Amino acid sequence: MRRFRYLIFLKDVLLLACTAFGGPQVHLMMMIDLLVVKRRYLTEAELLELQALCQVLPGPTSTQTVTALGFKIGGPSLAYLTVLVWSLPAMVLMTMAAIGIYLLEEKEISLNFARFLGPMAVAFLIHGGFKIAGKVIHDFQGWGLLIISAAVTYLYPSPYMTPVVIVLGGVVASLNFKQQPKMDKERLRINWSNFLLWLAVLIAAAVVGAVTKSLPVRLFENFYRNGSLVFGGGQVLIPILFNEFVNFKHYLTQEEFLTGMALTQVVPGPVFSISTYVGAMSMQHLGISGLILGGLVATVGIFLPGTFFIFFAYRFWDQLKKYRGVRASLQGVHATSVGLMLSAAATLFVPMVVSWPPLITLMATLVVLTFTKIPSYLIILGGLLLGFIL
């Protein structure tokens, strides 16, 4: 009976993975409809609490939420299966997208049909940044951290600058802990096993990659590190990947990155699937086998840290959230994360401002996103269709 219930749960997760477009906010509403109202795996309050926990951890929010639910229902084994089922459809689709773009470029077929996707992707990033800012920034300090983080990461686009900015933002905000209401605290009882496992994998990947110089190992380490430092979901991950893999390492071109970034709006499931595409394109010089391997190691690398973190934090979250410094620091983390998004939007868009069409495309997309409820995947498909027609 228990195994049958687990299979039904995994089927429900697969259904979400194949139909959930639009990022964590939309994913949450679909989870409430299916997992709370229809299946009654947990109450809405319990789901919202899980969502809150995942928002304060590094990693993909929606992925960690369904993973935590799998952990709650069936322990670690079901949780790992949940991550696999949730991420698999998007991983397959984004790997196929990378292979398709590789084949087009191999045959010297222009990607000009995708010329509207770049400005549209930047518009999605700007719209998402300001939408998140409106929800998480409530004072002058938050806006100040946003502006400073955006300026610093725009002027110094190193992947090593990103974690520094995020951590400093959290530290600065934590100094205002007295503004947070007091809560009755309990002594923290922490099981460190999953944290130590996360740390061991991080160190091992870094050492093995440095010694062997193996590109797949180094890619795994790159994505594992990024998955360990990203707060705020896939929209925050995008500028980090752009800085590291386009600006810094030149593994793929800006046009290739923007095309993949736009395609994530068409693919259901986690926005972190952009990592699959970037990992695949980073090994395109090895042909289709390299594309598949790169997509696989990137996917495992980006999702594994968040899984370790949710296993680690879920057990003592009820105790930790009662500390005022922890709650206060989140405001700084969120503000600097939005700053990273806007910095990336500027970095991506400035090279496009050589003619009017990109600017018009960006402005038109922002208007559609702001004043209509047209699904994001339909907007992107419309841009592709327009590119083919013109």
Steps between C-alpha positions, in 0.01 A plus 500: 500500500781740588687427175183559302460838670861586415441411133192724489705783652777458241238496223364829635850648507553389138171664402618827657840468331332473159245778546647757743609810306597837639731460799459443878196724550296319234639164611376570854143563383502175300637311800220635716238388248642150446690404815286680761146531368481184288741255665515640855862400556523798738314818592544829318665648809752216507579546130549875543733433792705260289512765227622758752777268617615435144505870418764559768722215383737506203364310204186466286196593708237288323731200481581520869132537586396179323813329636409600856150366443645172372720488810199568722296223336760227444841600634827546307439225242173652379654847515782403261248340263294819520795713386564263209138494383457876540817596309505232228250646247665844499847343485407294194336793322786742564757242391303453179492878455878515537544218246266678258693827522830313463378327183376827354836665562688197364308535173569875508129575525456842651326539832357825367148360540563525876605866483196617696563252781801685644321829573192305614713298745647823640145636541403189697804554723417869562133427562583215737756711686263789570215263583713324760636833628147619566441197721829474693629860534319719752748772605780729384766255612360233270494734201850615588630143505326434169663801332846432644493129411381578147773761447781287646416186304449700179840667533677184621328205327702224665321183618692534827340839566150350518529303828690788661221746418226263620674419829582865574140596429380243752753616761404867460128424530553274802624804698138616510390190689341712776225599258386139488248383763633275772398134501544238770815312401596141561847354511607405148542128446676457168581184309805600295522191279344649184693824541826306526398294197440821303839636608680174420357491146594867447861447609538170314367649175732801529806283573429237234424770241824687578710183486348333193409816306199300380236731351200289615635498857571871492152566361349295780699704753397829336130417510521339843663818634239722335219280629646546849496880483184602313220651706177594329442241229587463134462869414793575732702207366485632141731802553746285693523248216531779244789662685688173547440309177465783246695799632768319699557158343355556151357147482206628293411819320259765623260412217503133599443588864213737429331244276518240776386752760190579294427132440481439876177701486355241259612196699294387803653417836785672685657816354832349614478294181700783340796323664440189290515709184810695607681181606417333172614795288822520706599161353369547148853470358479127581191451285163355600651265761668800661173694498319216677780451756527873567125530552501204738788612724363855511155377603635277776737773614238773523228296675707295744600779745141614547401143578771470765399837647133414529584168667727690739274796582160333503578326827565818701323775305235547768776590746717711268230735373448631854836680494462866407840528329414218262168657403656846458784376277254368243402853399858576400537172314183564302593862421846414370357209300267741318798730443678213326202450271488864394877509454475199269217665306720804442801286403291303253318793347773764457665314205159480330449876494641547152160526326135568578347149463650356825384801702151487349483125563604543863251780565216313328572185703504701825162652411352157428641353822379794710152555363387158379479148636631328188709194610874545459537200269245646256691830494825319416332285235357819351852644484628189323213510252564868430867421441412235243250725322731801480 
